[in-house]
Amino acid sequence: MALINTTTTGVLGTTVYGDGSGNLTVQQNGVTLQTITSAPSFSAYQSSAQTVGIGWTKIQFQTEEWDTANCFDNATNYRFTPNVAGYYQVSGAFYYTTATTTESALSIYKNNSSYRYLNDIITGSNRSCNGSAMIFLNGTTDYIELYGYSSTGGTLATGTIYNYFQAFLTKAS
């Protein structure tokens, strides 16, 4: 939301104006110094049980805690496609139970390919993996998803504390 609805000229030809879309632009002598955009962010978690097989499985985050720019699809693709190009801080967690000892890992997928591992492969039952990464997204076609890996399969826990996926814009480009 722009706080300035009209053009304001200050010292040394500095101009600040809102463009009606929620962006603020700062100019000096007609040269844009910075544009402050509405910052997309979301937080989603798994609210319905999901069974994971052997290998990599896309985690289905059905419930949004918030989605400031309507960029997270919690109904079909379970992916974040931001509408502002820039650098995003992304975090997530993957927790499941299994009857046997298993290896597990967590990865952010960008455009349908593994992009960043958030946790090394670890061994044991009742597995929990979590982590975060900074990722550049172009604001139009780039999207991210969260995948979990299991060597034996299992059932994901539900609720906000177990399986979550979050991202926010740290710097627009």
N, C-alpha and C positions, 0 to 999 in steps of 0.2 A: 504494500500500500504506500503510495507516494504521500509524503507529509507536506510537500509543497505543490500546490495546484496551479500556481502561476510562476512565471519566470521572475527570478530575483537576481539582480546584479549587485555584486559586492565590490570589495576592494580589488584594484588592479584588473578589472574586467572579468572577474570570476562570476560565472552564471550557474545557477542550480535550477533545474526544472523537472517537473513530473510530466510523463508523456501519456497519462491516463491508463496505462496498463499495469501500474504498480512499480515501474522502474523510475529511478532518479538518475539524472545525468549531470555531471559536474564538468563545466567547460571553463577555460581561461582564454580570453582573447579569441573566441571562436573555435578553439581546439579542445576536443573531448579528452579530459583527463581520466575520467572513470565513469562507468555506468554501473549503478547498484541495482541488481535485478531482484525480483521476487525469488526467493530461494526454495526450490523444491526439496522436500524431505518426506520420509514415510517411516512408519514402524508397523510391522505385521508379525503375527504369530500363528502357530498351528493350533486350531481349535477342534479339529476332528482327527481321529486316529488315522495314521497312514502306515502301511506295511512297506518296508524297504526290502528289496531283494539283494542278491549278491551283485556287487559292482556299484556303479554310480547311479544314484536316484535323485531326480529333481524333488526338492522338498516343497510341499504344497502349503503355503501360508494363506489360510482362508480368511482370517480376521485382521482388519486394519485397526490399529490404535489411532493413527492419524495418517493423512495423505494430503499434504498442503496444496499440491498442484494436480491432484488426480492422475498421477503418473504410475501408480502401482496397480497391476491387474491381480486382484485376489480371487477371481472367479474361474478363469480358464488357463492362463499362461503362467501365473505366479511370478511375474517379472516386473522390474522397474525400468521404465523408458522415460527418462527425464526430458523436459521440454526446454531446458537451458543448458548450453554447452559449458563444461567446466570440470573442475576437479571435485570428486565426491568421496567423502569418507564413508566406507561401507563396513558393516559389521554383521555378524550372524552367529548362531549357535545351533548345534545338531545334537540331540540326545535321544538315545533309544535303548531299549532293553532287549536282551537276548539270553537264551538259556546256556549258551556256550561262550567260551573265550573267542574274541573276534578282533580283527584289525579294522580300524575306522579312520576316516579323514573327512575334511570339509573343504570345499572349493567354491570360489566365486567363478561363475561362468559369464563370459562377456560374448555376446553375439553367438551363443550356442557352442562355445569352446572354453575349456578350462583356462582360466586366466591367472588366478592367484590361489595357491593353497593357503588356507587359513590356519591349518594345524597339521603337524606331521602325523604320519600313521602311528597310532598307538594301539596297545593290546590290552584286552580285558573284557569283562561283561559290564552291562549298564554303562555304555560308552557316552562320553560327552566331549564334543569338540567345539571350539569357538575361536574367534579372532576377528581382525579387522584389516583393511587395506585402503589405500588411497588410489582411486582409479579415475582416469579421464574418460568422460562420455561426451559425445558430440552434440547432444541435445535434439537430435532428430531420429537417427536410425540405431544408435547404440542402445543396448539393453543389458541388464544383468539379472542373473538368477543364482540361486544357492543350491548346490548339490552336495549330498552326503555319500560317503563310500562305506560299504560294509563287506567283509569277507564271508559272512554267514547269513546276513539278513536279520530282521528283527522288527519290532514295532516302535514307532516314534511316540514319545510322550507328548501330551497336549498341555497347553497353557503358556502364559506369557514368560515364565521363567525358564522353560526348557528349549523350545525351538522358536527362534525369532530371526528376523531379517530387517535391517535398518540401513538407511542411507540419507545423507544430507549434503547439499552443495556447500563447499568450503570456499571456492573461488571461481567465479564465472570467467570465461575466456572470450 
